[in-house]
């Protein structure tokens, strides 16, 4: 749709992209490069279980990580990377990497804030940008705006993108009817989402490791088989990134814009989505989930997205006229034979389906923020898991991606305003965490009294 595409170009080309990059650099400087210096600590914390008491139904650090990865690792990693290469050229991958390296600092800030301003719920915790906007900024209208935007973006728009990609992959691999595939996906999704966050977390913690490990092994096989081409692939990416060769999108500006836009869709750094699930984790210090979610950005873009990019560029089919998930399927088929197309279809089902249920939870957390009505929540479940999944199955590729980009831009702008203002609290928390670790405390603990100026707003830490 030309109208939506024009809006996207205006928002992304002239404003949001540069704010995203500036925020990533600023947060990297203010945290003293937390995403690089504390990488080892991130891995250690991944399986941290301190804070969760036996018999309680709280979400662990690993489950929160799994749900966030479930939404990050999806269509953007297989179809989005392919689209970025087709439109912006191979150089778009370079800018996706840059976005991840600096975006991880932004992800740290927003997820730490999500933990800080969370509140106890029925059998877990609940939080996210809507909560830290309401409590930290004391802005009721802006918190409601964010909550509405994320429900539309993730619960509705993004789920149609994931469904559209699954159906395209299944049709290409098996010739299945998209309507039938859409009905099956809708039915399975509804069964899971009506079980709430615990069922979503349990399913994600099983699916995510299986899908990620399987895809990484296959990508590694392809890379090893073509190891002699890897220097040429890196050279192509770098030369295109700086406009040193012909770029499909019309120059270096298009390459940067497409790379950052697709990078954000994939890793969600700064978008305000991951803090919703980061807030559910039961940990002893908010910084723990900030570090965990920064690791999620690296996992998504630097590892999984790179695997897809290498497969496509090694195949040499990025100028073949194919786009989206079909290009990824053709590229893998060229490397390992007809089974490649089938493998990608299975992989995208796991990737995108896990994203559908993760996206739904982001919507649920914010529906709960807006209202306690069970009727409203169940209606949202029907639309998110049923109606929009079917819409994605039947709609065109360009339509669902254009809708997703517009919603994502508005949501990101709202969240960036909040974390720029509230980031000072995350800096103080990081200093406290580092001081405790220097004192030899393996398991740092936070209490609301350490931030007396906002102590009354910290319901979960008193």
N, C-alpha and C positions, 0 to 999 in steps of 0.2 A: 504494500500500500504506500504510494508516494507521500501521502500526508504524514504517516507515521515515520517514514524514512527521513523526511525533512526535519521533523521534530528531533529525531535522534541525532542527526548531523549537527543541528544547532546546539543542543545540550552538550553532546560529547566533544564536538570539535572546538568549541569556543570557551568552555568554562570548566566542566566537571573533570575532564581528564587531567588538567593542569593542577586543579585543587587536590586530586587524589595523589598525584606524584609529589606535590609539595608537602602534603600531610605525611606521606611515607618517609620523606627525607627528614622532616622536622621531628617526627617521633623517634626516628633512628638516632638523631643527634641527642635529643633530650633523655633517651633511655640508655645512652652510651652503647648503642648497637646491641640491644638485648637479644635480638634474634640471632646474632652470631656468637656472642660471648657466652650465652647460656644454653647453647644447643645441647650440650651433654646433660644439663639439668632437665631439659624438656623430655628427653628420652627416659631419664630416671623416673620422672613423675608420671609417665604414661600409665604405669601399673600401680601407682600409689593408691592405697586403700585406707589410709589414716583418715579418721573423721567419720567414716561410715560405721555405724553400730550394727552388730548382728541382730537380725530380726526386724530391722527397719527397711523400708522400701525405697531408700534414697538411691539416686543415680551415682555410679562410680565415675572416677576420672576417665577410665577407659571407655565406658558406655557413652559418656558425653562426647568424647573424642570420636567414637564410632558414628554417632548420629550426625555430628558436624561433617565428618568425612563422607558420610552417606549422601549428604546434600551437595558437598563440594565435588566429589568424584562422581560424575554423571555425564550427561549430554555434553557439557562443556569440554570434557576431556577427550571425547572421541569425535563428536560432530562439530563442536565449537572450534577445536583446533584446526580441523579440516577447512571450515569456512574461513577462519582467519588467514590461512595460507592462500586460499583461492582469491580472496578479496584484497588482502594486504601484502601478499607475497611471503616468501619464506622468512623475511626479516621480521614479520610480525611476531614470530616465536621469540626472538631476542627481547622484544619489548614486553612479552608475557613474562619472561624470566626477570626482567628488571622490576616489573610490577610486583612479582612475588617476593623478591629480595627486600624491597622497601615496604611492601604491603604487609609483610609479616609483623613489622613493628606496629602498624595500624591495627592489625588483628589482635595483637597483645593488649593494646590500650582499650579497645572496645570490649573485649572479653573480660578483662580485669574489672572494668566498670560494671559489666553485667553481673559479675559475682558480688561486687561491693554493695550494689543497691538491690540485690535480690530480696525476696521475702518468702517466709515459710508458706507452703500450700498444704493441701489436705494430706498428702503422703510423700511430698517431695518439696523442692523449692521451685520458684518461678521468677523470672526476671527477663531483662533485655533492655534495649534502647528505650522502649516506651516507659519502662520503670525508672531508668536513670534520668530520662528527660523530665518526668513528672517530679521525682524527688530531688535530683541534683540541680536542674535548671528551674524547678518550680513552675513549669509551663504546662498547664493542663491541655490547652488547645493543640500544642505541638506534639505532645505525647499521644493524643487521640489521632492526630494526622498520621503519625508514624505507624501506629497500630493498624489503622485502616489500610495504609499503603502496603505494609508487609503481608497482610492477609490477602490483598489483591495480587501482589507480586509473586509470593511463594505458594500460597495455598491455591491460587487460581491460575495465574498466567504461567508461572514456571512449570506447574504440573502438566499443562497442555503441551509445553515444549518437550518435556521428558516423554510423554505419551506419544507425541508425534514421531520422535526419533525411534522409539521401540517399534512402532508399527511400520515405519519405513524400513528398518533393518529386517524385520520378520518377513515383510513382503519381498524384499530383495533376495533374502536367503532361501525362503521356503515357498514363496508365492501365496502366502496366507492373506485372507481378506482383512483389511484394516478394521472394519466394523466389528468383526468377530474378536480380533485381538484386543480391541478397545474394551469390549464387554468383559472379557476375561480379566484384563488388568484392573478394570473398575471393581469387579467383584472381589478380587483378592485384596485390593487396597482398602475397601470398605470394611472387610473383616478385621484387618489390622488396626486401622485408625480408630475404630469404635472401641478398641482395647485401651486407648490412652497412651501416655508417654512411656509407660513401662513395657508395653508390648512393642512399641516402636523401637525402644532402646534394645530390647532383647533380640528382635529380628535384625536390627542394624549391626549389632555386635557379632552376629553370625555371618551375615552376608558380606559385610565390608572386608574382613580379612581374606575370605575366599576369593572374592572378585579381584581385589588388589594384587594378591600374590600370584594368582593365575595369569593375569594380564601382564604383570611385570616379567614373569618367567618367559612367556611367549615373546614379548618385545626383546628380551635379552637374547633369545635364540636368533631372532631376525638380525639383531645388531652384530652378534658374533659371526653369523653367516656372511655378513657384508662388512666386516670390520675394516676392510681396505677402503671403503667409501666414506667412513665417518669423518676423516679430515675434510673431505670435499663438502660434506653436509654442514659442518661447522662454518666453513668458509662461505658457503652460500648464505647461511643465516646471517652472519655478520655483515657481509657485503650488501645484502638487501636491506638490512636494518638501517644503514646509513646512506641509502640511496646510491650505492656504487654500481648497481645494476638495475635493469628494468623491473619495476614493481607493478603488479597487476592493478593495484588500487589507484595509481596515478601519482606516486611520489612518496617521499619520506613521511610527510604529514599523515597520509592515509595509513601507512604502515604502523606508525606509532599509535594512532587512534584505534585502529582495529586490534592491535596487539593488547593495548591496555583494556579496551572494552571486553574482549573475549577473556582476558586474564581475570578481570573482575568477575565476570559471569562464572568462571570456573572456580576461583579460590575465595571469592566473596569478601576479601579483605576491605573493610571500611563500609561495607554495604549494610551492616547492622543485623545480619542474620545469625551468625554464629553465637553472638552474646546471648541469644535466647536459650540455646541449649547449654552453653557454658554455665549459665546461672543455675541450671538444675543440679549440677554436680555438688556432692557433699564433700567439701575439702576444708582444711584448717586455715587456709590463707587465700585471698582472692587472686594473688599473683600466680598460683599454681595453674589455674585454668587459663590465665592469660598466656602462659608459656605453652600449655598444651595446644591451644588454638593457633598459636604462631607456628608450631610444628605442623599443624594441619595444612597451613598454606604451603609450606615447603613440600609436604608429601603430595599435595594435589598438583601443583604447577611444575616444580622442578623435577619431579619423578614421573608422575602419570602422564601429564601433558607432553613432556619431552619424549616419552615412549611413542606416543601417537605421532608426533612430529617426525621423529626419526623414521618410523615405518613408512610414512607418506613420502618423505623426501628421498629415502633410499629407493623407493619404487619408481620415482621419476614421473608419477602420474598426476602431479598437482596442476598441470596445465591441460589435463585431458578433457575438461569440461564437466566432470563430475563434481559434486559439492556435498557438504554435510556428511552424514554417516555413510552414504553410498561410496564416497571417495575413500574413506578409511577401509571399507570392506574390499573395494577393488585393489587398494594398495597391499593389503595383507594377502589377498588371493594371489596377487602377482608374485609374492615372496614364498608362500608355502602351499599354494595350490587351492583347489575348490574348498577345502576345509576351512580356509581363512575366512571366507564370507560367512560361513556358519558359526565359526568361533566368535566373530565380532557380533553377530546377532545375539548369541547367548550372553556375551559379555555386556552388551549394551542393555539387555534386559535386566541383568543384575545391577549394573551401574545406575541406569535410569529409574528402575523400580525402587531401589533404595533411596534415591533422591526424592521420589514422589512421596514416600512415607515420611522422610525427614522434612521435606517442605511443608507437609501437612502440619507437623508439630509446631513449626514456626508460626503458622497461622493460629493453631489452637492456643498457644501461649498468649497471643495478643487478643484473641477473642475473649479469653478469660480476663484479660486486662480491661477490656471494654465493658463486659457484662458477665454476670454470674448465671445468666439464663441458660438452662440446659437445652431449651428449645432452639435458641440461637446457635449454640455449639453443635448440636446434632444436625441442624440445617447446613452449617458450614462443612461438617464432615461429609454430608451428601454431595455438596457442590464440589468440594476439593477432591474427594476420592472417587466420585462418580461422574458428575456432569462435565467438569473440565478435563478429566482424563478422556472422555469420549469426544469432546470438542477437539482436543489435540490429535486424536486418532483420525479425525475427518478433515481437519483444516490443512491449509497449505503451509509449507516450510517457511516462506517469507513472512506470512501473516503472524505466526506464533512467535517468531524471533523478533519481529518489529514490536509487537506488543510487550514482549519480555524486556527489551532494551529500554523502552520508554518508562515502564514501571520501575525498573532497576535504577534508572537515573534519578528519578524523583525520590526514591527511598534512600539512595546513597547520599544525596544532597542534604536531606533531613538529618541523617545520622552523623555526617561529618561536622555539621554545625555544633551538635551536642558534644562530640568527643574532643573537638578543638577547645571548647570552653572547660570541659570537665577533666581533660587529660592531666591536669595538675594533681588530682587525687591519685591517679594511677602512678605518677612519678614518685609520689610519697610512699605509696605501698611498695613499689619496687625497691626503694632505698631501705625500707624496713625489712623486707625479705632478704636482701643482700647482707644487711648487717647481722641478722640472725644466723645466716649461713656462715659468715665469717667467724662468728662466735662458736662454731662447731655444732650448731643446732641443726640436726638432719631434717626435722619436721617443723618448720616455722609456723607460728600460730599468730593469728590476728584477732584483735578485739576492738570493738567500736570506740573505746576510750582513747585509742591512739590517734583518732581523727576527731577531736572534741568539737570542731566547728560544724561538723555534719553528723555528729553522733546520733542525734535524734531521728535521722533519716535511715539509719542502718538497722532495719528490723531483724535481720538474720544474724547479726554479729554482736548483739548486746550481751 
